[in-house]
Amino acid sequence: MNNTVVQNIYSIRNLSHSYGAHSVLSIEALDIRSGSVVELRGPNGSGKSTLLKVLAFLEPFEGELLFDGNPTYGRDKELRREATMLLQEPYLLRRSVHENIAYGLKLRKLPRKEINERITNSLERVGLEPDRFARRPWYRLSGGEAQRVALAARLALHPRVLLLDEPTASVDEASALLIREAVCRSVHDAGTTVVIATHDTDWIGSVLKTQIVTLRNGRIVN
């Protein structure tokens, strides 16, 4: 008999979020297991992006949100080192690919050798040759390459949670496949928890077992 206890990395109870008088989230309960893959479904305006931002500790909320079983109130800065979010549109610094990926690593005061190793590894994971791309400026990247650099910058942080908001909506098919492969590898190799909002229901569910969470008007309906 297996007595292993599955740890919830997130536990939500009676969580709400509003923009002024407009309520955009009202979630009674949601548990996300560590190392799992969760797919958020629902129409535009259903609250998917807002929920991702709450889970990334980028938006305030009312109610209870536990991370690893512990309260998160007042710990936003600390927990942003554990969870990182990739948006639909890549926002890169006006610097080289190397400097874009190095930025978050330097904030963590990692040794230069480790920074360089992580940059090389993360570029390889998203299908970009380090020798060709590391010194390339941001303006010489295609849309798909820029999104892969943005993902590489997040993978280099070795996050416990990767939050993805329509990550392949604006990229070419080849880049979308490479992004999916990099995300799947992160789940398999590092046990990364992935929460993804996408309209492409076959994007990751065809490869990894996923927990489906459907939102409508800010509420979970499944």
CYANA upper distance limits for C-alpha pairs under 8 A (distance plus 0.5 A):
  6 VAL  CA     33 ARG  CA      7.31
  6 VAL  CA     34 SER  CA      8.00
  7 GLN  CA     33 ARG  CA      6.41
  7 GLN  CA     34 SER  CA      6.41
  7 GLN  CA     68 ASP  CA      7.62
  8 ASN  CA     31 ASP  CA      6.72
  8 ASN  CA     32 ILE  CA      5.95
  8 ASN  CA     33 ARG  CA      4.62
  8 ASN  CA     34 SER  CA      5.99
  8 ASN  CA     67 PHE  CA      8.27
  8 ASN  CA     68 ASP  CA      6.68
  8 ASN  CA     69 GLY  CA      7.55
  9 ILE  CA     31 ASP  CA      8.31
  9 ILE  CA     32 ILE  CA      6.47
  9 ILE  CA     33 ARG  CA      5.98
  9 ILE  CA     34 SER  CA      5.34
  9 ILE  CA     66 LEU  CA      8.18
  9 ILE  CA     67 PHE  CA      5.76
  9 ILE  CA     68 ASP  CA      4.98
  9 ILE  CA     69 GLY  CA      7.51
 10 TYR  CA     30 LEU  CA      8.34
 10 TYR  CA     31 ASP  CA      6.19
 10 TYR  CA     32 ILE  CA      5.62
 10 TYR  CA     33 ARG  CA      7.47
 10 TYR  CA     34 SER  CA      8.41
 10 TYR  CA     65 LEU  CA      7.42
 10 TYR  CA     66 LEU  CA      6.05
 10 TYR  CA     67 PHE  CA      5.32
 10 TYR  CA     68 ASP  CA      6.85
 10 TYR  CA     69 GLY  CA      7.88
 11 SER  CA     29 ALA  CA      7.99
 11 SER  CA     30 LEU  CA      6.43
 11 SER  CA     31 ASP  CA      5.05
 11 SER  CA     32 ILE  CA      7.06
 11 SER  CA     64 GLU  CA      8.35
 11 SER  CA     65 LEU  CA      6.24
 11 SER  CA     66 LEU  CA      5.50
 11 SER  CA     67 PHE  CA      7.21
 11 SER  CA     69 GLY  CA      7.71
 12 ILE  CA     27 ILE  CA      7.99
 12 ILE  CA     28 GLU  CA      7.82
 12 ILE  CA     29 ALA  CA      5.71
 12 ILE  CA     30 LEU  CA      5.49
 12 ILE  CA     31 ASP  CA      6.76
 12 ILE  CA     63 GLY  CA      8.46
 12 ILE  CA     64 GLU  CA      6.21
 12 ILE  CA     65 LEU  CA      5.22
 12 ILE  CA     66 LEU  CA      7.02
 13 ARG  CA     27 ILE  CA      7.46
 13 ARG  CA     28 GLU  CA      5.76
 13 ARG  CA     29 ALA  CA      5.08
 13 ARG  CA     30 LEU  CA      7.36
 13 ARG  CA     63 GLY  CA      6.94
 13 ARG  CA     64 GLU  CA      5.63
 13 ARG  CA     65 LEU  CA      7.16
 14 ASN  CA     26 SER  CA      7.43
 14 ASN  CA     27 ILE  CA      6.03
 14 ASN  CA     28 GLU  CA      4.69
 14 ASN  CA     29 ALA  CA      6.78
 14 ASN  CA     62 GLU  CA      8.43
 14 ASN  CA     63 GLY  CA      5.73
 14 ASN  CA     64 GLU  CA      6.91
 15 LEU  CA     25 LEU  CA      7.84
 15 LEU  CA     26 SER  CA      6.29
 15 LEU  CA     27 ILE  CA      5.67
 15 LEU  CA     28 GLU  CA      6.88
 15 LEU  CA     29 ALA  CA      8.33
 15 LEU  CA     61 PHE  CA      7.22
 15 LEU  CA     62 GLU  CA      6.04
 15 LEU  CA     63 GLY  CA      4.74
 15 LEU  CA     64 GLU  CA      6.37
 15 LEU  CA     65 LEU  CA      7.76
 16 SER  CA     23 SER  CA      8.07
 16 SER  CA     24 VAL  CA      8.11
 16 SER  CA     25 LEU  CA      5.45
 16 SER  CA     26 SER  CA      4.92
 16 SER  CA     27 ILE  CA      6.83
 16 SER  CA     61 PHE  CA      6.29
 16 SER  CA     62 GLU  CA      5.70
 16 SER  CA     63 GLY  CA      6.83
 17 HIS  CA     23 SER  CA      6.65
 17 HIS  CA     24 VAL  CA      6.36
 17 HIS  CA     25 LEU  CA      5.48
 17 HIS  CA     26 SER  CA      7.36
 17 HIS  CA     60 PRO  CA      7.66
 17 HIS  CA     61 PHE  CA      5.44
 17 HIS  CA     62 GLU  CA      6.83
 18 SER  CA     22 HIS  CA      5.88
 18 SER  CA     23 SER  CA      4.68
 18 SER  CA     24 VAL  CA      5.84
 18 SER  CA     25 LEU  CA      7.30
 18 SER  CA     61 PHE  CA      8.40
 19 TYR  CA     23 SER  CA      6.91
 19 TYR  CA     24 VAL  CA      7.59
 23 SER  CA    218 GLY  CA      8.18
 24 VAL  CA     46 SER  CA      8.11
 24 VAL  CA     47 GLY  CA      6.39
 24 VAL  CA     50 THR  CA      8.10
 24 VAL  CA    217 ASN  CA      7.27
 24 VAL  CA    218 GLY  CA      5.58
 25 LEU  CA     47 GLY  CA      6.57
 25 LEU  CA     50 THR  CA      8.03
 25 LEU  CA     51 LEU  CA      7.83
 25 LEU  CA    217 ASN  CA      7.90
 25 LEU  CA    218 GLY  CA      4.55
 25 LEU  CA    219 ARG  CA      6.80
 26 SER  CA    218 GLY  CA      6.08
 26 SER  CA    219 ARG  CA      5.87
 27 ILE  CA    218 GLY  CA      7.76
 27 ILE  CA    219 ARG  CA      6.02
 27 ILE  CA    220 ILE  CA      6.92
 32 ILE  CA     36 SER  CA      7.60
 32 ILE  CA     38 VAL  CA      8.01
 33 ARG  CA    193 THR  CA      8.22
 34 SER  CA    191 GLY  CA      8.23
 34 SER  CA    192 THR  CA      8.10
 34 SER  CA    193 THR  CA      6.21
 35 GLY  CA    187 VAL  CA      7.18
 35 GLY  CA    191 GLY  CA      5.26
 35 GLY  CA    192 THR  CA      5.65
 35 GLY  CA    193 THR  CA      4.73
 35 GLY  CA    194 VAL  CA      7.90
 36 SER  CA    187 VAL  CA      8.35
 36 SER  CA    191 GLY  CA      8.45
 36 SER  CA    192 THR  CA      8.06
 36 SER  CA    193 THR  CA      5.62
 36 SER  CA    194 VAL  CA      6.96
 36 SER  CA    210 THR  CA      7.68
 36 SER  CA    211 GLN  CA      8.19
 37 VAL  CA    193 THR  CA      6.47
 37 VAL  CA    194 VAL  CA      5.24
 37 VAL  CA    195 VAL  CA      6.38
 37 VAL  CA    196 ILE  CA      8.32
 37 VAL  CA    208 LEU  CA      7.99
 37 VAL  CA    209 LYS  CA      7.51
 37 VAL  CA    210 THR  CA      5.45
 37 VAL  CA    211 GLN  CA      6.72
 38 VAL  CA    194 VAL  CA      6.70
 38 VAL  CA    195 VAL  CA      5.16
 38 VAL  CA    196 ILE  CA      6.79
 38 VAL  CA    210 THR  CA      5.90
 38 VAL  CA    211 GLN  CA      5.12
 38 VAL  CA    212 ILE  CA      6.44
 38 VAL  CA    213 VAL  CA      7.54
 39 GLU  CA    195 VAL  CA      6.40
 39 GLU  CA    196 ILE  CA      5.49
 39 GLU  CA    197 ALA  CA      6.44
 39 GLU  CA    198 THR  CA      7.94
 39 GLU  CA    210 THR  CA      6.92
 39 GLU  CA    211 GLN  CA      6.59
 39 GLU  CA    212 ILE  CA      5.52
 39 GLU  CA    213 VAL  CA      6.61
 40 LEU  CA     48 LYS  CA      6.81
 40 LEU  CA    195 VAL  CA      7.73
 40 LEU  CA    196 ILE  CA      6.44
 40 LEU  CA    197 ALA  CA      5.20
 40 LEU  CA    198 THR  CA      7.46
 40 LEU  CA    212 ILE  CA      6.74
 40 LEU  CA    213 VAL  CA      5.47
 40 LEU  CA    214 THR  CA      6.32
 40 LEU  CA    215 LEU  CA      7.66
 41 ARG  CA     48 LYS  CA      7.80
 41 ARG  CA    197 ALA  CA      6.85
 41 ARG  CA    198 THR  CA      7.31
 41 ARG  CA    199 HIS  CA      7.55
 41 ARG  CA    212 ILE  CA      7.68
 41 ARG  CA    213 VAL  CA      6.61
 41 ARG  CA    214 THR  CA      5.09
 41 ARG  CA    215 LEU  CA      6.62
 42 GLY  CA     46 SER  CA      6.32
 42 GLY  CA     48 LYS  CA      7.77
 42 GLY  CA    214 THR  CA      6.00
 42 GLY  CA    215 LEU  CA      5.52
 42 GLY  CA    216 ARG  CA      6.46
 43 PRO  CA    215 LEU  CA      8.35
 43 PRO  CA    216 ARG  CA      7.59
 45 GLY  CA    217 ASN  CA      7.59
 46 SER  CA    215 LEU  CA      6.13
 46 SER  CA    216 ARG  CA      5.17
 46 SER  CA    217 ASN  CA      5.18
 46 SER  CA    218 GLY  CA      5.72
 46 SER  CA    219 ARG  CA      8.27
 47 GLY  CA     51 LEU  CA      6.57
 47 GLY  CA    215 LEU  CA      7.20
 47 GLY  CA    216 ARG  CA      7.77
 47 GLY  CA    217 ASN  CA      7.14
 47 GLY  CA    218 GLY  CA      5.21
 47 GLY  CA    219 ARG  CA      8.33
 48 LYS  CA     52 LEU  CA      6.85
 48 LYS  CA    197 ALA  CA      6.81
 48 LYS  CA    215 LEU  CA      7.41
 48 LYS  CA    218 GLY  CA      8.25
 49 SER  CA     53 LYS  CA      6.81
 49 SER  CA    165 ASP  CA      6.95
 49 SER  CA    197 ALA  CA      7.72
 50 THR  CA     54 VAL  CA      6.75
 50 THR  CA     59 GLU  CA      8.21
 51 LEU  CA     55 LEU  CA      6.69
 52 LEU  CA     56 ALA  CA      6.64
 52 LEU  CA     85 MET  CA      8.22
 52 LEU  CA    163 LEU  CA      6.86
 52 LEU  CA    164 LEU  CA      8.22
 52 LEU  CA    165 ASP  CA      7.94
 52 LEU  CA    195 VAL  CA      8.09
 53 LYS  CA     57 PHE  CA      6.71
 53 LYS  CA     58 LEU  CA      5.63
 53 LYS  CA     59 GLU  CA      6.20
 53 LYS  CA     85 MET  CA      8.21
 54 VAL  CA     58 LEU  CA      6.22
 54 VAL  CA     59 GLU  CA      5.42
 54 VAL  CA     60 PRO  CA      7.27
 54 VAL  CA     61 PHE  CA      7.68
 55 LEU  CA     83 ALA  CA      8.18
 55 LEU  CA    163 LEU  CA      8.44
 56 ALA  CA     80 ARG  CA      6.90
 56 ALA  CA     83 ALA  CA      6.05
 56 ALA  CA     84 THR  CA      6.56
 56 ALA  CA     85 MET  CA      6.88
 56 ALA  CA    163 LEU  CA      7.69
 57 PHE  CA     76 ASP  CA      5.94
 57 PHE  CA     77 LYS  CA      8.44
 57 PHE  CA     79 LEU  CA      7.58
 57 PHE  CA     80 ARG  CA      6.81
 58 LEU  CA     76 ASP  CA      8.16
 64 GLU  CA     71 PRO  CA      8.04
 65 LEU  CA     71 PRO  CA      6.92
 65 LEU  CA     72 THR  CA      6.79
 66 LEU  CA     70 ASN  CA      5.53
 66 LEU  CA     71 PRO  CA      5.20
 66 LEU  CA     72 THR  CA      6.29
 67 PHE  CA     71 PRO  CA      6.99
 67 PHE  CA     72 THR  CA      6.88
 72 THR  CA     76 ASP  CA      7.42
 72 THR  CA     79 LEU  CA      8.35
 75 ARG  CA     79 LEU  CA      6.57
 76 ASP  CA     80 ARG  CA      6.61
 77 LYS  CA     81 ARG  CA      7.80
 78 GLU  CA     82 GLU  CA      8.14
 79 LEU  CA     83 ALA  CA      7.03
 80 ARG  CA     84 THR  CA      6.91
 81 ARG  CA    157 LEU  CA      8.44
 81 ARG  CA    159 PRO  CA      7.44
 82 GLU  CA    159 PRO  CA      5.64
 82 GLU  CA    160 ARG  CA      5.74
 82 GLU  CA    161 VAL  CA      6.76
 83 ALA  CA    159 PRO  CA      6.17
 83 ALA  CA    160 ARG  CA      6.51
 83 ALA  CA    161 VAL  CA      4.96
 83 ALA  CA    162 LEU  CA      6.46
 83 ALA  CA    163 LEU  CA      7.74
 84 THR  CA    154 ARG  CA      7.04
 84 THR  CA    159 PRO  CA      7.01
 84 THR  CA    161 VAL  CA      6.89
 84 THR  CA    162 LEU  CA      5.88
 84 THR  CA    163 LEU  CA      6.58
 85 MET  CA    154 ARG  CA      8.23
 85 MET  CA    162 LEU  CA      6.49
 85 MET  CA    163 LEU  CA      4.98
 85 MET  CA    164 LEU  CA      6.32
 85 MET  CA    165 ASP  CA      8.12
 86 LEU  CA     90 PRO  CA      8.14
 86 LEU  CA    150 ALA  CA      7.72
 86 LEU  CA    151 LEU  CA      7.13
 86 LEU  CA    154 ARG  CA      8.15
 86 LEU  CA    162 LEU  CA      8.16
 86 LEU  CA    163 LEU  CA      6.68
 86 LEU  CA    164 LEU  CA      5.44
 86 LEU  CA    165 ASP  CA      6.72
 86 LEU  CA    167 PRO  CA      7.22
 87 LEU  CA    164 LEU  CA      6.80
 87 LEU  CA    165 ASP  CA      5.53
 87 LEU  CA    166 GLU  CA      7.37
 87 LEU  CA    167 PRO  CA      6.68
 88 GLN  CA    164 LEU  CA      8.39
 88 GLN  CA    165 ASP  CA      6.10
 88 GLN  CA    166 GLU  CA      5.54
 88 GLN  CA    167 PRO  CA      5.30
 88 GLN  CA    168 THR  CA      7.37
 88 GLN  CA    169 ALA  CA      6.98
 88 GLN  CA    170 SER  CA      7.45
 89 GLU  CA    147 GLN  CA      7.72
 89 GLU  CA    167 PRO  CA      8.26
 89 GLU  CA    170 SER  CA      7.70
 90 PRO  CA    146 ALA  CA      6.76
 90 PRO  CA    147 GLN  CA      5.68
 90 PRO  CA    150 ALA  CA      6.44
 91 TYR  CA    150 ALA  CA      7.81
 92 LEU  CA    100 ASN  CA      7.10
 92 LEU  CA    138 TRP  CA      7.40
 92 LEU  CA    146 ALA  CA      8.07
 92 LEU  CA    150 ALA  CA      7.37
 93 LEU  CA    100 ASN  CA      6.47
 93 LEU  CA    138 TRP  CA      7.84
 94 ARG  CA    137 PRO  CA      8.00
 94 ARG  CA    138 TRP  CA      6.52
 94 ARG  CA    139 TYR  CA      8.34
 95 ARG  CA     99 GLU  CA      6.51
 95 ARG  CA    100 ASN  CA      6.87
 95 ARG  CA    137 PRO  CA      6.23
 95 ARG  CA    138 TRP  CA      6.40
 96 SER  CA    100 ASN  CA      6.72
 96 SER  CA    134 ALA  CA      7.41
 96 SER  CA    135 ARG  CA      5.90
 96 SER  CA    136 ARG  CA      5.79
 96 SER  CA    137 PRO  CA      4.57
 96 SER  CA    138 TRP  CA      6.13
 97 VAL  CA    101 ILE  CA      6.88
 97 VAL  CA    133 PHE  CA      7.08
 97 VAL  CA    134 ALA  CA      5.55
 97 VAL  CA    135 ARG  CA      6.41
 97 VAL  CA    136 ARG  CA      6.25
 97 VAL  CA    137 PRO  CA      6.64
 97 VAL  CA    138 TRP  CA      6.83
 97 VAL  CA    149 VAL  CA      7.33
 98 HIS  CA    102 ALA  CA      6.50
 98 HIS  CA    119 ILE  CA      7.36
 98 HIS  CA    133 PHE  CA      8.48
 98 HIS  CA    134 ALA  CA      5.16
 98 HIS  CA    135 ARG  CA      6.39
 98 HIS  CA    136 ARG  CA      8.35
 99 GLU  CA    103 TYR  CA      6.40
100 ASN  CA    149 VAL  CA      8.44
100 ASN  CA    150 ALA  CA      8.49
100 ASN  CA    153 ALA  CA      7.28
101 ILE  CA    105 LEU  CA      7.89
101 ILE  CA    119 ILE  CA      6.78
101 ILE  CA    149 VAL  CA      7.94
101 ILE  CA    150 ALA  CA      8.22
101 ILE  CA    152 ALA  CA      7.32
101 ILE  CA    153 ALA  CA      4.73
101 ILE  CA    154 ARG  CA      8.23
101 ILE  CA    156 ALA  CA      7.64
102 ALA  CA    106 LYS  CA      6.50
102 ALA  CA    115 ILE  CA      6.93
102 ALA  CA    116 ASN  CA      8.36
102 ALA  CA    119 ILE  CA      7.41
102 ALA  CA    153 ALA  CA      7.91
103 TYR  CA    107 LEU  CA      7.00
104 GLY  CA    108 ARG  CA      7.04
104 GLY  CA    153 ALA  CA      8.08
104 GLY  CA    157 LEU  CA      7.58
105 LEU  CA    109 LYS  CA      7.01
105 LEU  CA    110 LEU  CA      6.53
105 LEU  CA    115 ILE  CA      6.80
105 LEU  CA    156 ALA  CA      8.12
105 LEU  CA    157 LEU  CA      7.06
106 LYS  CA    110 LEU  CA      6.47
106 LYS  CA    115 ILE  CA      8.10
110 LEU  CA    114 GLU  CA      7.03
110 LEU  CA    115 ILE  CA      6.84
111 PRO  CA    115 ILE  CA      6.76
112 ARG  CA    116 ASN  CA      6.71
113 LYS  CA    117 GLU  CA      6.74
114 GLU  CA    118 ARG  CA      6.58
115 ILE  CA    119 ILE  CA      6.67
116 ASN  CA    120 THR  CA      6.74
117 GLU  CA    121 ASN  CA      6.64
118 ARG  CA    122 SER  CA      6.43
118 ARG  CA    156 ALA  CA      5.93
119 ILE  CA    123 LEU  CA      6.64
119 ILE  CA    130 PRO  CA      8.48
119 ILE  CA    152 ALA  CA      8.20
119 ILE  CA    153 ALA  CA      8.26
119 ILE  CA    156 ALA  CA      6.91
120 THR  CA    124 GLU  CA      6.80
120 THR  CA    130 PRO  CA      6.15
121 ASN  CA    125 ARG  CA      6.75
121 ASN  CA    156 ALA  CA      8.22
122 SER  CA    126 VAL  CA      7.08
122 SER  CA    152 ALA  CA      5.40
122 SER  CA    153 ALA  CA      7.78
122 SER  CA    155 LEU  CA      6.64
122 SER  CA    156 ALA  CA      6.06
123 LEU  CA    127 GLY  CA      6.88
123 LEU  CA    128 LEU  CA      5.63
123 LEU  CA    129 GLU  CA      7.03
123 LEU  CA    130 PRO  CA      6.50
123 LEU  CA    149 VAL  CA      7.62
123 LEU  CA    152 ALA  CA      6.25
124 GLU  CA    128 LEU  CA      5.96
124 GLU  CA    129 GLU  CA      6.49
124 GLU  CA    130 PRO  CA      7.29
125 ARG  CA    152 ALA  CA      7.98
125 ARG  CA    182 ALA  CA      6.11
126 VAL  CA    148 ARG  CA      6.35
126 VAL  CA    149 VAL  CA      8.16
126 VAL  CA    151 LEU  CA      8.10
126 VAL  CA    152 ALA  CA      6.96
126 VAL  CA    178 LEU  CA      6.29
126 VAL  CA    179 ILE  CA      6.61
126 VAL  CA    181 GLU  CA      8.31
126 VAL  CA    182 ALA  CA      6.16
127 GLY  CA    178 LEU  CA      6.88
128 LEU  CA    132 ARG  CA      8.18
128 LEU  CA    133 PHE  CA      7.03
128 LEU  CA    145 GLU  CA      8.37
128 LEU  CA    148 ARG  CA      8.48
129 GLU  CA    133 PHE  CA      6.51
129 GLU  CA    134 ALA  CA      8.43
130 PRO  CA    134 ALA  CA      5.61
131 ASP  CA    135 ARG  CA      8.41
132 ARG  CA    136 ARG  CA      7.85
136 ARG  CA    140 ARG  CA      7.18
136 ARG  CA    141 LEU  CA      8.33
137 PRO  CA    141 LEU  CA      7.99
138 TRP  CA    146 ALA  CA      7.90
141 LEU  CA    145 GLU  CA      6.04
141 LEU  CA    146 ALA  CA      6.09
142 SER  CA    146 ALA  CA      6.53
143 GLY  CA    147 GLN  CA      6.81
143 GLY  CA    170 SER  CA      7.86
143 GLY  CA    171 VAL  CA      6.50
143 GLY  CA    172 ASP  CA      8.44
144 GLY  CA    148 ARG  CA      6.77
144 GLY  CA    170 SER  CA      8.11
144 GLY  CA    171 VAL  CA      5.17
144 GLY  CA    172 ASP  CA      6.46
144 GLY  CA    175 SER  CA      5.81
144 GLY  CA    176 ALA  CA      8.15
145 GLU  CA    149 VAL  CA      6.68
145 GLU  CA    175 SER  CA      7.65
146 ALA  CA    150 ALA  CA      6.70
147 GLN  CA    151 LEU  CA      6.73
147 GLN  CA    167 PRO  CA      8.30
147 GLN  CA    171 VAL  CA      8.04
148 ARG  CA    152 ALA  CA      6.52
148 ARG  CA    175 SER  CA      7.75
148 ARG  CA    179 ILE  CA      7.05
149 VAL  CA    153 ALA  CA      6.65
150 ALA  CA    154 ARG  CA      7.16
151 LEU  CA    155 LEU  CA      6.66
151 LEU  CA    179 ILE  CA      8.17
152 ALA  CA    156 ALA  CA      6.50
153 ALA  CA    157 LEU  CA      7.46
154 ARG  CA    158 HIS  CA      7.82
154 ARG  CA    159 PRO  CA      7.76
154 ARG  CA    162 LEU  CA      8.48
155 LEU  CA    159 PRO  CA      7.23
155 LEU  CA    186 SER  CA      8.38
159 PRO  CA    192 THR  CA      7.52
160 ARG  CA    191 GLY  CA      8.15
160 ARG  CA    192 THR  CA      5.62
160 ARG  CA    193 THR  CA      6.65
161 VAL  CA    192 THR  CA      6.14
161 VAL  CA    193 THR  CA      5.14
161 VAL  CA    194 VAL  CA      6.33
161 VAL  CA    195 VAL  CA      8.21
162 LEU  CA    192 THR  CA      7.37
162 LEU  CA    193 THR  CA      6.67
162 LEU  CA    194 VAL  CA      5.37
162 LEU  CA    195 VAL  CA      6.96
163 LEU  CA    194 VAL  CA      6.38
163 LEU  CA    195 VAL  CA      5.42
163 LEU  CA    196 ILE  CA      6.36
164 LEU  CA    194 VAL  CA      8.06
164 LEU  CA    195 VAL  CA      6.74
164 LEU  CA    196 ILE  CA      5.06
164 LEU  CA    197 ALA  CA      6.72
165 ASP  CA    196 ILE  CA      6.46
165 ASP  CA    197 ALA  CA      5.47
165 ASP  CA    198 THR  CA      7.19
166 GLU  CA    196 ILE  CA      7.77
166 GLU  CA    197 ALA  CA      6.04
166 GLU  CA    198 THR  CA      5.19
166 GLU  CA    199 HIS  CA      7.83
167 PRO  CA    198 THR  CA      8.05
168 THR  CA    172 ASP  CA      8.36
168 THR  CA    175 SER  CA      8.32
168 THR  CA    176 ALA  CA      5.78
168 THR  CA    179 ILE  CA      8.17
171 VAL  CA    175 SER  CA      6.73
171 VAL  CA    176 ALA  CA      6.76
172 ASP  CA    176 ALA  CA      6.69
173 GLU  CA    177 LEU  CA      6.79
174 ALA  CA    178 LEU  CA      6.90
175 SER  CA    179 ILE  CA      6.56
176 ALA  CA    180 ARG  CA      6.71
177 LEU  CA    181 GLU  CA      6.70
178 LEU  CA    182 ALA  CA      6.67
179 ILE  CA    183 VAL  CA      6.74
180 ARG  CA    184 CYS  CA      6.61
180 ARG  CA    203 TRP  CA      7.80
180 ARG  CA    204 ILE  CA      7.27
181 GLU  CA    185 ARG  CA      6.57
182 ALA  CA    186 SER  CA      6.73
183 VAL  CA    187 VAL  CA      6.95
184 CYS  CA    188 HIS  CA      6.75
184 CYS  CA    204 ILE  CA      8.44
184 CYS  CA    207 VAL  CA      8.32
184 CYS  CA    208 LEU  CA      7.84
185 ARG  CA    189 ASP  CA      6.20
185 ARG  CA    190 ALA  CA      8.28
186 SER  CA    190 ALA  CA      5.79
186 SER  CA    191 GLY  CA      7.13
186 SER  CA    192 THR  CA      6.30
187 VAL  CA    191 GLY  CA      5.16
187 VAL  CA    192 THR  CA      5.14
187 VAL  CA    193 THR  CA      7.16
187 VAL  CA    194 VAL  CA      7.89
188 HIS  CA    192 THR  CA      8.21
198 THR  CA    203 TRP  CA      8.39
201 THR  CA    205 GLY  CA      7.09
202 ASP  CA    206 SER  CA      5.83
203 TRP  CA    207 VAL  CA      8.47
204 ILE  CA    208 LEU  CA      6.55
205 GLY  CA    209 LYS  CA      6.57
205 GLY  CA    210 THR  CA      6.35
213 VAL  CA    220 ILE  CA      7.27
213 VAL  CA    221 VAL  CA      8.40
213 VAL  CA    222 ASN  CA      7.07
214 THR  CA    220 ILE  CA      6.15
214 THR  CA    221 VAL  CA      6.26
214 THR  CA    222 ASN  CA      6.30
215 LEU  CA    219 ARG  CA      5.80
215 LEU  CA    220 ILE  CA      5.08
215 LEU  CA    221 VAL  CA      6.36
215 LEU  CA    222 ASN  CA      8.43
216 ARG  CA    220 ILE  CA      6.99
216 ARG  CA    221 VAL  CA      7.07
